[in-house]
Amino acid sequence: MPNTSDRKVEYRDRVNVFWKGSQQTFQRTIELVTGIDLSSNSLSDGIPEEIIYLQGLRFLKLSRNNLSGSIPERIGMLDLLESLDFSWNELSGVIPQSISNLSCLSTLDLSNNDLWGKIPHRKPASKAC
């Protein structure tokens, strides 16, 4: 049986996109993905932990869906992220402290969820955003 941790490493440089009945696979270009806007798409379940592999992301908008569960703790690894919008979902739990690692973040919208805790103070930018 294959090791699941090996499988995760295998997919770090590959994205499969299913769109209008067909599948496209993008390999070794994952860092070229700089923004995702999947707002108002009736998405459900949780935010996948694998989102952190998209290291080139500058904006991530998943608002107005039916996403539940918590915000991935390692969301702070997306160190180029400038805008993060998880508003109008069904997210719950504590706001992850790792958000403070998002030194380029200028827009954060977590409204209309069941999240709690303080929004962590952002650390000063260590590199150009």
N, CA, C and O atoms as CSV, one atom per row, in Angstrom:
chain,resi,resn,atom,element,x,y,z
A,1,MET,N,N,0.844,-1.185,0.000
A,1,MET,CA,C,0.000,0.000,0.000
A,1,MET,C,C,0.887,1.246,0.000
A,1,MET,O,O,1.796,1.344,0.825
A,2,PRO,N,N,0.643,2.217,-0.921
A,2,PRO,CA,C,1.487,3.400,-0.993
A,2,PRO,C,C,1.331,4.266,0.253
A,2,PRO,O,O,0.261,4.337,0.859
A,3,ASN,N,N,2.409,4.905,0.606
A,3,ASN,CA,C,2.428,5.816,1.744
A,3,ASN,C,C,1.703,7.104,1.371
A,3,ASN,O,O,2.023,7.719,0.354
A,4,THR,N,N,0.729,7.522,2.184
A,4,THR,CA,C,-0.050,8.725,1.848
A,4,THR,C,C,0.786,9.983,1.910
A,4,THR,O,O,0.509,10.928,1.171
A,5,SER,N,N,1.808,10.039,2.767
A,5,SER,CA,C,2.652,11.232,2.818
A,5,SER,C,C,3.465,11.361,1.532
A,5,SER,O,O,3.713,12.474,1.068
A,6,ASP,N,N,3.887,10.220,0.946
A,6,ASP,CA,C,4.575,10.261,-0.345
A,6,ASP,C,C,3.649,10.781,-1.432
A,6,ASP,O,O,4.078,11.515,-2.322
A,7,ARG,N,N,2.384,10.403,-1.358
A,7,ARG,CA,C,1.402,10.842,-2.341
A,7,ARG,C,C,1.222,12.358,-2.278
A,7,ARG,O,O,1.092,13.006,-3.316
A,8,LYS,N,N,1.214,12.929,-1.078
A,8,LYS,CA,C,1.063,14.381,-0.933
A,8,LYS,C,C,2.231,15.106,-1.578
A,8,LYS,O,O,2.031,16.119,-2.249
A,9,VAL,N,N,3.443,14.607,-1.389
A,9,VAL,CA,C,4.621,15.214,-1.997
A,9,VAL,C,C,4.524,15.131,-3.513
A,9,VAL,O,O,4.899,16.069,-4.216
A,10,GLU,N,N,4.022,14.011,-4.014
A,10,GLU,CA,C,3.878,13.791,-5.447
A,10,GLU,C,C,2.990,14.853,-6.091
A,10,GLU,O,O,3.222,15.237,-7.237
A,11,TYR,N,N,1.986,15.325,-5.374
A,11,TYR,CA,C,1.023,16.268,-5.943
A,11,TYR,C,C,1.372,17.725,-5.699
A,11,TYR,O,O,0.640,18.603,-6.158
A,12,ARG,N,N,2.438,18.016,-5.009
A,12,ARG,CA,C,2.779,19.405,-4.713
A,12,ARG,C,C,3.067,20.220,-5.955
A,12,ARG,O,O,2.865,21.434,-5.953
A,13,ASP,N,N,3.532,19.587,-7.009
A,13,ASP,CA,C,3.856,20.332,-8.221
A,13,ASP,C,C,2.879,20.044,-9.353
A,13,ASP,O,O,3.207,20.197,-10.530
A,14,ARG,N,N,1.675,19.624,-8.980
A,14,ARG,CA,C,0.682,19.278,-10.001
A,14,ARG,C,C,-0.704,19.721,-9.551
A,14,ARG,O,O,-1.066,19.590,-8.382
A,15,VAL,N,N,-1.465,20.245,-10.494
A,15,VAL,CA,C,-2.845,20.623,-10.233
A,15,VAL,C,C,-3.717,19.993,-11.310
A,15,VAL,O,O,-3.436,20.124,-12.501
A,16,ASN,N,N,-4.778,19.308,-10.884
A,16,ASN,CA,C,-5.766,18.782,-11.811
A,16,ASN,C,C,-6.976,19.696,-11.763
A,16,ASN,O,O,-7.529,19.942,-10.691
A,17,VAL,N,N,-7.385,20.192,-12.899
A,17,VAL,CA,C,-8.537,21.087,-12.980
A,17,VAL,C,C,-9.621,20.394,-13.801
A,17,VAL,O,O,-9.406,20.015,-14.953
A,18,PHE,N,N,-10.788,20.237,-13.181
A,18,PHE,CA,C,-11.948,19.677,-13.870
A,18,PHE,C,C,-12.860,20.836,-14.230
A,18,PHE,O,O,-13.329,21.557,-13.350
A,19,TRP,N,N,-13.110,21.017,-15.508
A,19,TRP,CA,C,-13.886,22.165,-15.949
A,19,TRP,C,C,-14.736,21.750,-17.138
A,19,TRP,O,O,-14.217,21.290,-18.155
A,20,LYS,N,N,-16.030,21.915,-17.006
A,20,LYS,CA,C,-16.971,21.624,-18.080
A,20,LYS,C,C,-16.775,20.229,-18.663
A,20,LYS,O,O,-16.753,20.049,-19.880
A,21,GLY,N,N,-16.634,19.248,-17.781
A,21,GLY,CA,C,-16.566,17.864,-18.204
A,21,GLY,C,C,-15.216,17.364,-18.666
A,21,GLY,O,O,-15.097,16.197,-19.038
A,22,SER,N,N,-14.199,18.200,-18.656
A,22,SER,CA,C,-12.877,17.716,-19.063
A,22,SER,C,C,-11.853,18.022,-17.970
A,22,SER,O,O,-12.050,18.907,-17.137
A,23,GLN,N,N,-10.774,17.278,-17.998
A,23,GLN,CA,C,-9.719,17.429,-17.002
A,23,GLN,C,C,-8.459,17.942,-17.660
A,23,GLN,O,O,-8.065,17.458,-18.721
A,24,GLN,N,N,-7.827,18.914,-17.041
A,24,GLN,CA,C,-6.532,19.419,-17.468
A,24,GLN,C,C,-5.558,19.231,-16.311
A,24,GLN,O,O,-5.907,19.508,-15.163
A,25,THR,N,N,-4.366,18.775,-16.586
A,25,THR,CA,C,-3.341,18.618,-15.567
A,25,THR,C,C,-2.223,19.606,-15.858
A,25,THR,O,O,-1.695,19.662,-16.968
A,26,PHE,N,N,-1.874,20.383,-14.841
A,26,PHE,CA,C,-0.791,21.346,-14.951
A,26,PHE,C,C,0.323,20.880,-14.023
A,26,PHE,O,O,0.121,20.770,-12.814
A,27,GLN,N,N,1.487,20.608,-14.578
A,27,GLN,CA,C,2.617,20.150,-13.779
A,27,GLN,C,C,3.731,21.178,-13.806
A,27,GLN,O,O,4.016,21.805,-14.827
A,28,ARG,N,N,4.347,21.325,-12.649
A,28,ARG,CA,C,5.496,22.215,-12.472
A,28,ARG,C,C,5.185,23.664,-12.818
A,28,ARG,O,O,6.105,24.455,-13.025
A,29,THR,N,N,3.932,24.021,-12.884
A,29,THR,CA,C,3.546,25.414,-13.112
A,29,THR,C,C,2.690,25.925,-11.961
A,29,THR,O,O,2.083,26.992,-12.059
A,30,ILE,N,N,2.642,25.176,-10.888
A,30,ILE,CA,C,1.750,25.498,-9.784
A,30,ILE,C,C,2.063,26.879,-9.187
A,30,ILE,O,O,1.160,27.561,-8.702
A,31,GLU,N,N,3.332,27.290,-9.222
A,31,GLU,CA,C,3.682,28.601,-8.672
A,31,GLU,C,C,3.172,29.749,-9.541
A,31,GLU,O,O,3.222,30.907,-9.128
A,32,LEU,N,N,2.685,29.437,-10.734
A,32,LEU,CA,C,2.123,30.463,-11.602
A,32,LEU,C,C,0.684,30.819,-11.223
A,32,LEU,O,O,0.146,31.815,-11.708
A,33,VAL,N,N,0.063,30.021,-10.366
A,33,VAL,CA,C,-1.292,30.321,-9.904
A,33,VAL,C,C,-1.177,31.414,-8.850
A,33,VAL,O,O,-0.676,31.175,-7.751
A,34,THR,N,N,-1.643,32.617,-9.188
A,34,THR,CA,C,-1.507,33.750,-8.270
A,34,THR,C,C,-2.818,34.153,-7.620
A,34,THR,O,O,-2.816,34.923,-6.660
A,35,GLY,N,N,-3.928,33.652,-8.118
A,35,GLY,CA,C,-5.198,34.014,-7.516
A,35,GLY,C,C,-6.271,32.990,-7.790
A,35,GLY,O,O,-6.313,32.370,-8.852
A,36,ILE,N,N,-7.147,32.825,-6.802
A,36,ILE,CA,C,-8.287,31.924,-6.940
A,36,ILE,C,C,-9.509,32.658,-6.416
A,36,ILE,O,O,-9.509,33.145,-5.285
A,37,ASP,N,N,-10.553,32.738,-7.236
A,37,ASP,CA,C,-11.833,33.291,-6.809
A,37,ASP,C,C,-12.907,32.255,-7.125
A,37,ASP,O,O,-13.340,32.109,-8.268
A,38,LEU,N,N,-13.322,31.542,-6.085
A,38,LEU,CA,C,-14.384,30.544,-6.217
A,38,LEU,C,C,-15.593,30.968,-5.387
A,38,LEU,O,O,-16.322,30.126,-4.863
A,39,SER,N,N,-15.794,32.256,-5.274
A,39,SER,CA,C,-16.925,32.751,-4.501
A,39,SER,C,C,-18.239,32.418,-5.189
A,39,SER,O,O,-18.316,32.338,-6.415
A,40,SER,N,N,-19.271,32.226,-4.375
A,40,SER,CA,C,-20.639,31.965,-4.853
A,40,SER,C,C,-20.710,30.738,-5.763
A,40,SER,O,O,-21.322,30.787,-6.830
A,41,ASN,N,N,-20.096,29.657,-5.347
A,41,ASN,CA,C,-20.107,28.426,-6.129
A,41,ASN,C,C,-20.741,27.251,-5.403
A,41,ASN,O,O,-20.629,26.115,-5.864
A,42,SER,N,N,-21.393,27.491,-4.294
A,42,SER,CA,C,-22.034,26.428,-3.507
A,42,SER,C,C,-21.053,25.335,-3.097
A,42,SER,O,O,-21.425,24.165,-3.004
A,43,LEU,N,N,-19.805,25.716,-2.853
A,43,LEU,CA,C,-18.818,24.750,-2.381
A,43,LEU,C,C,-19.180,24.332,-0.965
A,43,LEU,O,O,-19.688,25.137,-0.184
A,44,SER,N,N,-18.918,23.072,-0.634
A,44,SER,CA,C,-19.214,22.586,0.711
A,44,SER,C,C,-18.009,21.804,1.233
A,44,SER,O,O,-16.993,21.680,0.548
A,45,ASP,N,N,-18.131,21.292,2.420
A,45,ASP,CA,C,-17.055,20.611,3.136
A,45,ASP,C,C,-16.044,21.652,3.621
A,45,ASP,O,O,-16.370,22.830,3.761
A,46,GLY,N,N,-14.839,21.210,3.868
A,46,GLY,CA,C,-13.839,22.096,4.439
A,46,GLY,C,C,-12.890,22.675,3.417
A,46,GLY,O,O,-12.885,22.279,2.251
A,47,ILE,N,N,-12.090,23.613,3.870
A,47,ILE,CA,C,-11.031,24.182,3.041
A,47,ILE,C,C,-9.888,23.169,3.046
A,47,ILE,O,O,-9.387,22.833,4.119
A,48,PRO,N,N,-9.462,22.676,1.895
A,48,PRO,CA,C,-8.430,21.634,1.883
A,48,PRO,C,C,-7.082,22.157,2.381
A,48,PRO,O,O,-6.651,23.253,2.022
A,49,GLU,N,N,-6.434,21.355,3.208
A,49,GLU,CA,C,-5.098,21.691,3.725
A,49,GLU,C,C,-4.105,21.913,2.584
A,49,GLU,O,O,-3.165,22.697,2.716
A,50,GLU,N,N,-4.315,21.226,1.474
A,50,GLU,CA,C,-3.381,21.297,0.352
A,50,GLU,C,C,-3.322,22.677,-0.288
A,50,GLU,O,O,-2.458,22.929,-1.127
A,51,ILE,N,N,-4.221,23.567,0.093
A,51,ILE,CA,C,-4.206,24.934,-0.444
A,51,ILE,C,C,-2.851,25.602,-0.181
A,51,ILE,O,O,-2.437,26.485,-0.933
A,52,ILE,N,N,-2.168,25.185,0.876
A,52,ILE,CA,C,-0.884,25.803,1.219
A,52,ILE,C,C,0.211,25.494,0.212
A,52,ILE,O,O,1.257,26.143,0.225
A,53,TYR,N,N,-0.008,24.512,-0.664
A,53,TYR,CA,C,0.990,24.202,-1.681
A,53,TYR,C,C,0.994,25.231,-2.805
A,53,TYR,O,O,1.909,25.241,-3.627
A,54,LEU,N,N,-0.004,26.087,-2.851
A,54,LEU,CA,C,-0.086,27.125,-3.886
A,54,LEU,C,C,0.675,28.358,-3.404
A,54,LEU,O,O,0.077,29.388,-3.095
A,55,GLN,N,N,1.978,28.240,-3.345
A,55,GLN,CA,C,2.839,29.254,-2.742
A,55,GLN,C,C,2.861,30.583,-3.488
A,55,GLN,O,O,3.311,31.584,-2.930
A,56,GLY,N,N,2.394,30.620,-4.720
A,56,GLY,CA,C,2.371,31.870,-5.472
A,56,GLY,C,C,1.104,32.682,-5.282
A,56,GLY,O,O,0.977,33.759,-5.864
A,57,LEU,N,N,0.157,32.193,-4.476
A,57,LEU,CA,C,-1.129,32.885,-4.325
A,57,LEU,C,C,-0.965,34.286,-3.752
A,57,LEU,O,O,-0.281,34.493,-2.750
A,58,ARG,N,N,-1.609,35.239,-4.411
A,58,ARG,CA,C,-1.679,36.610,-3.904
A,58,ARG,C,C,-3.088,36.937,-3.431
A,58,ARG,O,O,-3.263,37.791,-2.561
A,59,PHE,N,N,-4.097,36.269,-3.990
A,59,PHE,CA,C,-5.452,36.431,-3.462
A,59,PHE,C,C,-6.176,35.093,-3.467
A,59,PHE,O,O,-5.985,34.251,-4.344
A,60,LEU,N,N,-7.017,34.934,-2.448
A,60,LEU,CA,C,-7.813,33.722,-2.292
A,60,LEU,C,C,-9.187,34.145,-1.809
A,60,LEU,O,O,-9.339,34.657,-0.699
A,61,LYS,N,N,-10.183,33.927,-2.651
A,61,LYS,CA,C,-11.543,34.346,-2.338
A,61,LYS,C,C,-12.461,33.127,-2.428
A,61,LYS,O,O,-12.708,32.597,-3.512
A,62,LEU,N,N,-12.956,32.699,-1.283
A,62,LEU,CA,C,-13.869,31.561,-1.205
A,62,LEU,C,C,-15.171,31.975,-0.532
A,62,LEU,O,O,-15.831,31.151,0.101
A,63,SER,N,N,-15.539,33.215,-0.660
A,63,SER,CA,C,-16.717,33.752,0.023
A,63,SER,C,C,-18.023,33.236,-0.569
A,63,SER,O,O,-18.074,32.757,-1.702
A,64,ARG,N,N,-19.067,33.350,0.232
A,64,ARG,CA,C,-20.435,33.011,-0.177
A,64,ARG,C,C,-20.577,31.590,-0.719
A,64,ARG,O,O,-21.118,31.362,-1.801
A,65,ASN,N,N,-20.069,30.647,0.072
A,65,ASN,CA,C,-20.219,29.224,-0.210
A,65,ASN,C,C,-20.829,28.573,1.017
A,65,ASN,O,O,-21.425,29.256,1.850
A,66,ASN,N,N,-20.689,27.287,1.134
A,66,ASN,CA,C,-21.176,26.541,2.300
A,66,ASN,C,C,-20.024,25.802,2.961
A,66,ASN,O,O,-20.187,24.678,3.436
A,67,LEU,N,N,-18.858,26.439,2.987
A,67,LEU,CA,C,-17.684,25.803,3.554
A,67,LEU,C,C,-17.828,25.697,5.063
A,67,LEU,O,O,-18.280,26.636,5.719
A,68,SER,N,N,-17.444,24.554,5.610
A,68,SER,CA,C,-17.550,24.327,7.052
A,68,SER,C,C,-16.195,23.883,7.583
A,68,SER,O,O,-15.229,23.755,6.830
A,69,GLY,N,N,-16.136,23.652,8.877
A,69,GLY,CA,C,-14.880,23.262,9.499
A,69,GLY,C,C,-14.073,24.487,9.855
A,69,GLY,O,O,-14.604,25.593,9.954
A,70,SER,N,N,-12.798,24.281,10.044
A,70,SER,CA,C,-11.941,25.382,10.480
A,70,SER,C,C,-11.050,25.867,9.342
A,70,SER,O,O,-10.909,25.206,8.313
A,71,ILE,N,N,-10.460,27.024,9.551
A,71,ILE,CA,C,-9.458,27.543,8.621
A,71,ILE,C,C,-8.184,26.735,8.847
A,71,ILE,O,O,-7.775,26.556,9.994
A,72,PRO,N,N,-7.547,26.242,7.787
A,72,PRO,CA,C,-6.328,25.458,7.983
A,72,PRO,C,C,-5.284,26.237,8.796
A,72,PRO,O,O,-4.993,27.395,8.496
A,73,GLU,N,N,-4.736,25.600,9.809
A,73,GLU,CA,C,-3.750,26.250,10.682
A,73,GLU,C,C,-2.538,26.736,9.899
A,73,GLU,O,O,-1.950,27.760,10.246
A,74,ARG,N,N,-2.164,26.028,8.868
A,74,ARG,CA,C,-0.959,26.394,8.112
A,74,ARG,C,C,-1.230,27.420,7.014
A,74,ARG,O,O,-0.396,27.605,6.127
A,75,ILE,N,N,-2.381,28.088,7.058
A,75,ILE,CA,C,-2.709,29.123,6.062
A,75,ILE,C,C,-1.626,30.208,6.029
A,75,ILE,O,O,-1.429,30.860,5.004
A,76,GLY,N,N,-0.941,30.395,7.127
A,76,GLY,CA,C,0.120,31.397,7.221
A,76,GLY,C,C,1.342,31.091,6.386
A,76,GLY,O,O,2.248,31.920,6.292
A,77,MET,N,N,1.388,29.916,5.776
A,77,MET,CA,C,2.509,29.575,4.899
A,77,MET,C,C,2.377,30.235,3.522
A,77,MET,O,O,3.322,30.222,2.734
A,78,LEU,N,N,1.218,30.805,3.238
A,78,LEU,CA,C,1.014,31.494,1.957
A,78,LEU,C,C,1.546,32.917,2.085
A,78,LEU,O,O,0.775,33.876,2.093
A,79,ASP,N,N,2.843,33.047,2.184
A,79,ASP,CA,C,3.448,34.312,2.579
A,79,ASP,C,C,3.359,35.438,1.553
A,79,ASP,O,O,3.718,36.571,1.872
A,80,LEU,N,N,2.901,35.172,0.347
A,80,LEU,CA,C,2.694,36.245,-0.632
A,80,LEU,C,C,1.251,36.754,-0.647
A,80,LEU,O,O,0.934,37.712,-1.351
A,81,LEU,N,N,0.386,36.112,0.128
A,81,LEU,CA,C,-1.041,36.426,0.098
A,81,LEU,C,C,-1.295,37.880,0.497
A,81,LEU,O,O,-0.856,38.332,1.554
A,82,GLU,N,N,-2.007,38.598,-0.362
A,82,GLU,CA,C,-2.355,39.994,-0.123
A,82,GLU,C,C,-3.813,40.156,0.269
A,82,GLU,O,O,-4.160,41.096,0.986
A,83,SER,N,N,-4.674,39.253,-0.191
A,83,SER,CA,C,-6.109,39.354,0.080
A,83,SER,C,C,-6.670,37.968,0.368
A,83,SER,O,O,-6.448,37.021,-0.387
A,84,LEU,N,N,-7.403,37.867,1.479
A,84,LEU,CA,C,-7.993,36.602,1.902
A,84,LEU,C,C,-9.442,36.858,2.279
A,84,LEU,O,O,-9.714,37.652,3.180
A,85,ASP,N,N,-10.377,36.196,1.603
A,85,ASP,CA,C,-11.805,36.395,1.854
A,85,ASP,C,C,-12.490,35.050,2.005
A,85,ASP,O,O,-12.692,34.328,1.029
A,86,PHE,N,N,-12.848,34.719,3.253
A,86,PHE,CA,C,-13.603,33.508,3.565
A,86,PHE,C,C,-14.984,33.880,4.093
A,86,PHE,O,O,-15.619,33.064,4.762
A,87,SER,N,N,-15.458,35.073,3.814
A,87,SER,CA,C,-16.712,35.562,4.393
A,87,SER,C,C,-17.926,34.775,3.884
A,87,SER,O,O,-17.885,34.138,2.831
A,88,TRP,N,N,-19.006,34.844,4.671
A,88,TRP,CA,C,-20.295,34.239,4.317
A,88,TRP,C,C,-20.190,32.738,4.037
A,88,TRP,O,O,-20.625,32.253,2.992
A,89,ASN,N,N,-19.606,32.022,4.988
A,89,ASN,CA,C,-19.545,30.570,4.940
A,89,ASN,C,C,-20.060,30.043,6.271
A,89,ASN,O,O,-20.749,30.757,7.000
A,90,GLU,N,N,-19.736,28.825,6.580
A,90,GLU,CA,C,-20.123,28.212,7.849
A,90,GLU,C,C,-18.887,27.740,8.600
A,90,GLU,O,O,-18.913,26.714,9.281
A,91,LEU,N,N,-17.799,28.505,8.467
A,91,LEU,CA,C,-16.554,28.150,9.129
A,91,LEU,C,C,-16.689,28.357,10.628
A,91,LEU,O,O,-17.409,29.250,11.076
A,92,SER,N,N,-15.995,27.530,11.405
A,92,SER,CA,C,-16.088,27.630,12.852
A,92,SER,C,C,-14.713,27.408,13.470
A,92,SER,O,O,-13.768,26.989,12.801
A,93,GLY,N,N,-14.633,27.695,14.743
A,93,GLY,CA,C,-13.386,27.486,15.472
A,93,GLY,C,C,-12.615,28.775,15.644
A,93,GLY,O,O,-13.090,29.867,15.334
A,94,VAL,N,N,-11.417,28.608,16.145
A,94,VAL,CA,C,-10.566,29.761,16.435
A,94,VAL,C,C,-9.872,30.250,15.160
A,94,VAL,O,O,-9.545,29.459,14.276
A,95,ILE,N,N,-9.658,31.544,15.081
A,95,ILE,CA,C,-8.911,32.133,13.966
A,95,ILE,C,C,-7.446,31.750,14.151
A,95,ILE,O,O,-6.865,32.055,15.193
A,96,PRO,N,N,-6.835,31.090,13.168
A,96,PRO,CA,C,-5.462,30.592,13.344
A,96,PRO,C,C,-4.449,31.715,13.582
A,96,PRO,O,O,-4.482,32.756,12.925
A,97,GLN,N,N,-3.557,31.477,14.530
A,97,GLN,CA,C,-2.486,32.438,14.809
A,97,GLN,C,C,-1.550,32.603,13.621
A,97,GLN,O,O,-0.904,33.641,13.478
A,98,SER,N,N,-1.474,31.588,12.770
A,98,SER,CA,C,-0.537,31.660,11.641
A,98,SER,C,C,-0.905,32.774,10.660
A,98,SER,O,O,-0.086,33.138,9.817
A,99,ILE,N,N,-2.119,33.322,10.754
A,99,ILE,CA,C,-2.486,34.456,9.891
A,99,ILE,C,C,-1.523,35.620,10.118
A,99,ILE,O,O,-1.307,36.434,9.220
A,100,SER,N,N,-0.955,35.697,11.302
A,100,SER,CA,C,0.009,36.769,11.588
A,100,SER,C,C,1.260,36.660,10.730
A,100,SER,O,O,1.998,37.636,10.600
A,101,ASN,N,N,1.516,35.495,10.142
A,101,ASN,CA,C,2.678,35.317,9.263
A,101,ASN,C,C,2.454,35.903,7.880
A,101,ASN,O,O,3.399,36.006,7.097
A,102,LEU,N,N,1.226,36.289,7.562
A,102,LEU,CA,C,0.895,36.817,6.234
A,102,LEU,C,C,1.276,38.294,6.178
A,102,LEU,O,O,0.413,39.170,6.243
A,103,SER,N,N,2.556,38.558,6.058
A,103,SER,CA,C,3.056,39.927,6.152
A,103,SER,C,C,2.644,40.808,4.968
A,103,SER,O,O,2.696,42.034,5.075
A,104,CYS,N,N,2.243,40.220,3.863
A,104,CYS,CA,C,1.797,41.004,2.703
A,104,CYS,C,C,0.293,41.260,2.723
A,104,CYS,O,O,-0.221,42.000,1.884
A,105,LEU,N,N,-0.413,40.655,3.673
A,105,LEU,CA,C,-1.873,40.729,3.703
A,105,LEU,C,C,-2.356,42.156,3.930
A,105,LEU,O,O,-1.972,42.802,4.905
A,106,SER,N,N,-3.203,42.643,3.019
A,106,SER,CA,C,-3.788,43.976,3.183
A,106,SER,C,C,-5.297,43.912,3.340
A,106,SER,O,O,-5.899,44.858,3.849
A,107,THR,N,N,-5.932,42.810,2.911
A,107,THR,CA,C,-7.379,42.652,3.037
A,107,THR,C,C,-7.679,41.281,3.636
A,107,THR,O,O,-7.233,40.250,3.132
A,108,LEU,N,N,-8.447,41.299,4.724
A,108,LEU,CA,C,-8.862,40.066,5.384
A,108,LEU,C,C,-10.340,40.181,5.704
A,108,LEU,O,O,-10.748,41.100,6.415
A,109,ASP,N,N,-11.157,39.254,5.186
A,109,ASP,CA,C,-12.589,39.252,5.477
A,109,ASP,C,C,-12.996,37.853,5.909
A,109,ASP,O,O,-13.045,36.925,5.102
A,110,LEU,N,N,-13.286,37.722,7.197
A,110,LEU,CA,C,-13.732,36.458,7.783
A,110,LEU,C,C,-15.149,36.598,8.319
A,110,LEU,O,O,-15.605,35.753,9.089
A,111,SER,N,N,-15.843,37.642,7.926
A,111,SER,CA,C,-17.159,37.966,8.488
A,111,SER,C,C,-18.218,36.923,8.141
A,111,SER,O,O,-18.089,36.169,7.177
A,112,ASN,N,N,-19.258,36.908,8.951
A,112,ASN,CA,C,-20.412,36.039,8.748
A,112,ASN,C,C,-20.045,34.558,8.713
A,112,ASN,O,O,-20.446,33.817,7.815
A,113,ASN,N,N,-19.278,34.156,9.707
A,113,ASN,CA,C,-18.934,32.767,9.983
A,113,ASN,C,C,-19.143,32.581,11.479
A,113,ASN,O,O,-19.649,33.479,12.152
A,114,ASP,N,N,-18.764,31.441,11.994
A,114,ASP,CA,C,-18.857,31.189,13.429
A,114,ASP,C,C,-17.449,31.054,14.011
A,114,ASP,O,O,-17.161,30.146,14.791
A,115,LEU,N,N,-16.583,31.986,13.608
A,115,LEU,CA,C,-15.203,31.990,14.073
A,115,LEU,C,C,-15.096,32.799,15.356
A,115,LEU,O,O,-15.928,33.669,15.614
A,116,TRP,N,N,-14.080,32.519,16.158
A,116,TRP,CA,C,-13.905,33.266,17.382
A,116,TRP,C,C,-12.418,33.495,17.646
A,116,TRP,O,O,-11.553,32.868,17.034
A,117,GLY,N,N,-12.158,34.385,18.548
A,117,GLY,CA,C,-10.785,34.735,18.895
A,117,GLY,C,C,-10.403,36.053,18.256
A,117,GLY,O,O,-11.133,36.620,17.443
A,118,LYS,N,N,-9.248,36.513,18.648
A,118,LYS,CA,C,-8.739,37.773,18.109
A,118,LYS,C,C,-8.037,37.541,16.785
A,118,LYS,O,O,-7.417,36.501,16.562
A,119,ILE,N,N,-8.145,38.524,15.917
A,119,ILE,CA,C,-7.385,38.477,14.670
A,119,ILE,C,C,-5.943,38.801,15.050
A,119,ILE,O,O,-5.667,39.872,15.592
A,120,PRO,N,N,-5.029,37.885,14.770
A,120,PRO,CA,C,-3.633,38.083,15.187
A,120,PRO,C,C,-3.007,39.307,14.523
A,120,PRO,O,O,-3.319,39.638,13.379
A,121,HIS,N,N,-2.126,39.966,15.256
A,121,HIS,CA,C,-1.391,41.096,14.686
A,121,HIS,C,C,-0.444,40.585,13.618
A,121,HIS,O,O,0.213,39.556,13.771
A,122,ARG,N,N,-0.399,41.328,12.548
A,122,ARG,CA,C,0.453,40.958,11.424
A,122,ARG,C,C,1.902,41.296,11.739
A,122,ARG,O,O,2.207,42.341,12.313
A,123,LYS,N,N,2.780,40.389,11.352
A,123,LYS,CA,C,4.208,40.618,11.515
A,123,LYS,C,C,4.684,41.547,10.385
A,123,LYS,O,O,4.117,41.521,9.293
A,124,PRO,N,N,5.697,42.349,10.630
A,124,PRO,CA,C,6.220,43.236,9.564
A,124,PRO,C,C,6.720,42.419,8.376
A,124,PRO,O,O,7.241,41.315,8.533
A,125,ALA,N,N,6.550,42.978,7.207
A,125,ALA,CA,C,6.994,42.296,5.978
A,125,ALA,C,C,8.495,42.106,5.994
A,125,ALA,O,O,9.250,43.046,6.242
A,126,SER,N,N,8.924,40.880,5.726
A,126,SER,CA,C,10.342,40.585,5.683
A,126,SER,C,C,10.883,40.644,4.257
A,126,SER,O,O,12.092,40.587,4.035
A,127,LYS,N,N,9.971,40.759,3.299
A,127,LYS,CA,C,10.380,40.860,1.898
A,127,LYS,C,C,9.365,41.724,1.169
A,127,LYS,O,O,8.296,42.027,1.699
A,128,ALA,N,N,9.706,42.114,-0.044
A,128,ALA,CA,C,8.797,42.934,-0.838
A,128,ALA,C,C,7.556,42.143,-1.202
A,128,ALA,O,O,7.633,40.970,-1.568
A,129,CYS,N,N,6.439,42.786,-1.098
A,129,CYS,CA,C,5.163,42.106,-1.390
A,129,CYS,C,C,4.737,42.352,-2.814
A,129,CYS,O,O,3.691,41.861,-3.239
